[in-house]
Amino acid sequence: MEIEEIIEMDEKHFMNVYSGRYPLYVEKAEGIKLYSKDGKVYRDFLAGIGVNALGYSNQRFKQVLKDQIDKIIHCSNLYYIEPQAELEKRLCQNSCYDRVFFANSGSEANEGALKLARKYFKKKGSNKFETITADKSFHGRTMSTVTATGQDKYKKPFTPLPEGFSTVPFNDLAALKAAVTDRTAAIMLEPVQGEGGIYPAVQEYLEGVRKLCDEKDILLIFDEVQCGMGRTGELFAYQNYGVEADIISLAKALGGGVPIGAFMAKEKVASAFEPGDHGTTFGGNPLATRAAAEVMDIMLEPGFLDSVKEKGAYFRGELDKLVSSNNNLIETRGLGLMLALEVAESLSAKEITSQLFERGFLVNAVKETTLRFLPPLIVEKEDIDLLIKNIEEIIKAE
Ligand SMILES: *Cc1c(COP(=O)(O)O)cnc(C)c1O
């Protein structure tokens, strides 16, 4: 099919929620390169919004998926699933958590995390049920996760919203303390905010939040859907801070492209869930958990996460050089390979994104003035150099 035909069919039949898609139809992909039908090559610095951490066409990963497809794709949670048990073990052994539940997306993982927090207090006979989240946060699209999300544009169309949610400025401990009431059950934060424009939490802030939660008997939930799974150079973003939440959610990169989400909790909290409290038809199925177990094995090989740190620092350094030599660039932000370049209002991040697209680079204008980079974790320095050179040329020409 030609791209024009695909566009026509899509415009006719698909719900109109993704207006302004880029005219790209990928026929094959390898490493960080996407090949379109018309023969153009794109270097991917967005990785399917942080999903394709291993890049494309990783031979070992593909072989494992093929092997699993030959064995069994789906089996309900009424029965035992070997790859699920393997993945549970890997996640728990490599984190501070004791138990895990598998969902199919980030929203669903957060939904489960919020349910667990409520059940924890209900079981204790407490009437705490409220959750405080941060401005600029993004937690998903289901009714409660969209309500938890600290950006009005996502939730305004859907009022009235579920009760029990409030938001406060991010990285502002005093504001958070002031918002806590005797009904506060949970505080939910992204250690590095993603959709809000790549804002890492400040060390003292996260430490202060942990202390506050301990003092007030509040559960801390980290939404690591975007910043988890190697993205920051540690397997989990919280490991950069040495601050442990009671519950953590994961998704995006977890399955290397196969849809899967998860939330984990420490035993004290996880044990609040009793038979019948939660469940899923698809979550944790053999194909998805086999994929995620392999993703973890690859990420945990010696050197993999170190190389993410190293390339992240290099990328950040090159972006910083651009900023210091150009008045129209404001700052860089991020951790590991989760980076942003803030541009002046006189420039448009969308326009730069379009021009990069023309030149064969995929990035994302997460805000009017913010370019976001979430490359596959296997990105090479040469790819980074090429991207930087092209950004520089585009900005000079403005
Ligand atoms: C993407 C994202 C979600 C939602 O994940 P979906 O899989 O789209 O439901 C939730 N939280 C964060 C931090 C995200 O980046």
The ligand as a Tripos MOL2 file, in Angstrom:
@<TRIPOS>MOLECULE
LIG
   15    15     1     0     0
SMALL
NO_CHARGES

@<TRIPOS>ATOM
      1 C1          3.3290    7.0850   28.9720 C.3       1 LIG1
      2 C2          3.1500    7.2840   30.4240 C.ar      1 LIG1
      3 C3          2.0290    6.7720   31.0970 C.ar      1 LIG1
      4 C4          0.8860    6.1040   30.3770 C.3       1 LIG1
      5 O1          1.2800    4.9340   29.7430 O.3       1 LIG1
      6 P1          0.3030    4.2590   28.6360 P.3       1 LIG1
      7 O2          1.0040    2.9830   28.3060 O.co2     1 LIG1
      8 O3          0.2140    5.2120   27.5060 O.co2     1 LIG1
      9 O4         -1.0110    4.0270   29.2880 O.co2     1 LIG1
     10 C5          1.9750    6.9260   32.4650 C.ar      1 LIG1
     11 N1          2.9530    7.5380   33.1410 N.ar      1 LIG1
     12 C6          4.0380    8.0430   32.5310 C.ar      1 LIG1
     13 C7          5.1200    8.6910   33.3390 C.3       1 LIG1
     14 C8          4.1750    7.9460   31.1500 C.ar      1 LIG1
     15 O5          5.2240    8.4640   30.5400 O.3       1 LIG1
@<TRIPOS>BOND
     1     1     2 1
     2     2     3 ar
     3     2    14 ar
     4     3     4 1
     5     3    10 ar
     6     4     5 1
     7     5     6 1
     8     6     7 2
     9     6     8 1
    10     6     9 1
    11    10    11 ar
    12    11    12 ar
    13    12    13 1
    14    12    14 ar
    15    14    15 1
@<TRIPOS>SUBSTRUCTURE
     1 LIG1         1 GROUP 0 **** ****
